Amino acid sequence: MSFNFDRRTFLKGAGAVGAASLLAACWQPAAKSPTTPAMALPPAVLLPPTPPALPPEGVHLL
């Protein structure tokens, strides 16, 4: 029993292996439930308020 590998068959197999390895490399497991109380809060609660960005004194935008 022999199977003849031509160039098209080889390229199909190489493409399938490449796609599988790309998917395996980019796969990330689902996020686990938070373990610390700080992780349970929404991000807006964790960050301090920031002042609005203003141009430096003496710079006129209009």
Backbone bond lengths (Angstrom), bond angles and torsions (degrees), N, CA, C in turn:
res aa  C-N    CA-C-N  psi(-1)  N-CA   C-N-CA  omega(-1)  CA-C   N-CA-C  phi
1 M - - - 1.445 - - 1.532 107.68 -
2 S 1.284 116.48 116.13 1.462 120.40 179.32 1.518 109.53 -130.60
3 F 1.287 115.04 148.29 1.448 121.05 177.93 1.516 107.38 -123.44
4 N 1.305 116.11 125.08 1.450 121.13 -178.01 1.528 109.70 -85.99
5 F 1.311 116.91 120.60 1.462 121.63 177.90 1.520 108.26 -91.91
6 D 1.313 115.92 114.45 1.450 117.90 172.10 1.527 108.73 -98.99
7 R 1.302 117.12 178.64 1.456 120.98 -175.11 1.524 111.20 -63.85
8 R 1.312 118.26 -38.89 1.463 121.83 -178.84 1.530 110.94 -64.03
9 T 1.321 117.48 -42.49 1.461 121.28 178.82 1.526 110.64 -65.05
10 F 1.325 115.59 -41.42 1.463 119.54 178.62 1.526 110.59 -62.59
11 L 1.342 117.84 -44.05 1.458 120.55 -178.74 1.524 112.13 -67.98
12 K 1.318 118.09 -34.26 1.466 120.86 175.06 1.525 110.34 -63.31
13 G 1.332 115.85 -45.87 1.463 119.74 179.44 1.516 111.89 -64.88
14 A 1.342 116.48 -41.18 1.465 119.85 179.23 1.525 110.37 -65.08
15 G 1.326 117.16 -38.09 1.467 119.92 177.72 1.512 112.04 -65.89
16 A 1.327 116.48 -40.06 1.465 120.02 178.96 1.525 110.92 -65.45
17 V 1.328 116.54 -42.50 1.470 120.24 178.32 1.522 110.22 -65.49
18 G 1.326 117.80 -40.77 1.465 121.18 178.57 1.518 111.94 -64.11
19 A 1.328 116.86 -42.98 1.462 119.82 179.00 1.522 111.25 -65.58
20 A 1.318 116.68 -40.66 1.466 120.08 179.04 1.521 111.10 -64.61
21 S 1.329 116.91 -40.99 1.466 119.03 -179.72 1.521 110.99 -69.97
22 L 1.329 117.34 -34.53 1.462 120.05 177.07 1.523 110.70 -65.43
23 L 1.318 116.89 -43.65 1.464 119.66 178.35 1.527 111.34 -65.16
24 A 1.314 116.37 -38.42 1.467 119.27 179.28 1.523 110.96 -67.73
25 A 1.332 117.60 -35.04 1.459 120.57 -178.82 1.526 111.57 -73.70
26 C 1.320 117.53 -31.61 1.462 121.21 -176.80 1.519 113.18 -91.76
27 W 1.311 118.17 -8.03 1.452 121.35 -177.22 1.512 109.81 -71.55
28 Q 1.325 116.19 135.17 1.456 121.54 175.12 1.519 108.01 -125.74
29 P 1.320 117.61 136.92 1.461 119.62 179.92 1.529 110.63 -65.80
30 A 1.303 115.92 157.02 1.465 121.38 178.77 1.519 109.74 -64.07
31 A 1.310 115.91 147.82 1.458 120.90 -179.21 1.525 109.66 -66.53
32 K 1.298 115.20 136.46 1.461 120.55 177.11 1.520 109.20 -81.29
33 S 1.297 116.04 163.84 1.458 120.00 177.94 1.526 108.96 -65.94
34 P 1.316 117.98 147.70 1.461 120.21 -177.85 1.523 111.46 -62.58
35 T 1.325 114.75 140.32 1.462 119.54 -178.49 1.515 112.03 -102.49
36 T 1.332 118.15 -19.58 1.456 120.44 179.96 1.523 108.78 -112.59
37 P 1.325 118.47 152.00 1.459 120.47 179.81 1.531 112.60 -61.08
38 A 1.339 117.98 -33.08 1.459 120.22 -179.27 1.525 110.78 -64.87
39 M 1.307 117.39 -31.76 1.451 120.42 -179.86 1.531 111.10 -73.41
40 A 1.315 117.58 -19.31 1.455 120.71 -178.03 1.524 111.61 -79.38
41 L 1.325 118.35 -18.15 1.456 121.46 -178.67 1.527 110.34 -81.48
42 P 1.315 117.98 150.03 1.458 120.02 175.36 1.531 110.31 -65.67
43 P 1.328 118.98 152.02 1.462 121.36 -177.47 1.529 113.40 -59.18
44 A 1.324 119.27 -32.18 1.463 120.99 -178.59 1.531 111.21 -64.46
45 V 1.314 117.70 -29.41 1.459 120.84 -179.55 1.529 110.22 -75.18
46 L 1.320 117.69 -29.69 1.457 121.75 -176.27 1.527 112.86 -79.00
47 L 1.320 118.38 -26.53 1.455 121.37 -176.11 1.522 111.12 -92.23
48 P 1.344 116.66 138.79 1.466 118.55 175.63 1.534 109.18 -73.79
49 P 1.327 117.79 153.72 1.466 119.50 179.12 1.525 110.58 -66.24
50 T 1.309 116.13 142.61 1.463 120.76 179.34 1.522 108.95 -108.54
51 P 1.342 116.66 142.67 1.471 119.07 178.55 1.534 109.46 -72.15
52 P 1.325 117.74 155.97 1.459 119.99 179.04 1.526 110.63 -65.93
53 A 1.313 116.86 147.59 1.458 121.66 179.70 1.524 109.23 -76.61
54 L 1.304 116.46 126.94 1.454 122.20 179.65 1.521 109.07 -122.53
55 P 1.345 117.62 149.55 1.466 119.28 176.74 1.530 110.38 -70.54
56 P 1.319 117.50 157.37 1.469 119.74 178.38 1.542 111.25 -61.64
57 E 1.330 115.87 158.62 1.452 119.88 179.57 1.520 109.54 -63.17
58 G 1.324 115.57 140.45 1.449 120.85 178.90 1.517 113.43 89.86
59 V 1.329 118.92 -6.67 1.454 121.35 178.54 1.517 107.80 -98.81
60 H 1.327 115.56 123.64 1.461 121.67 179.73 1.517 108.17 -110.51
61 L 1.312 116.34 120.64 1.463 120.63 -176.53 1.515 112.80 -83.43
62 L 1.321 117.40 -21.69 1.472 119.66 179.93 1.497 111.25 -117.28
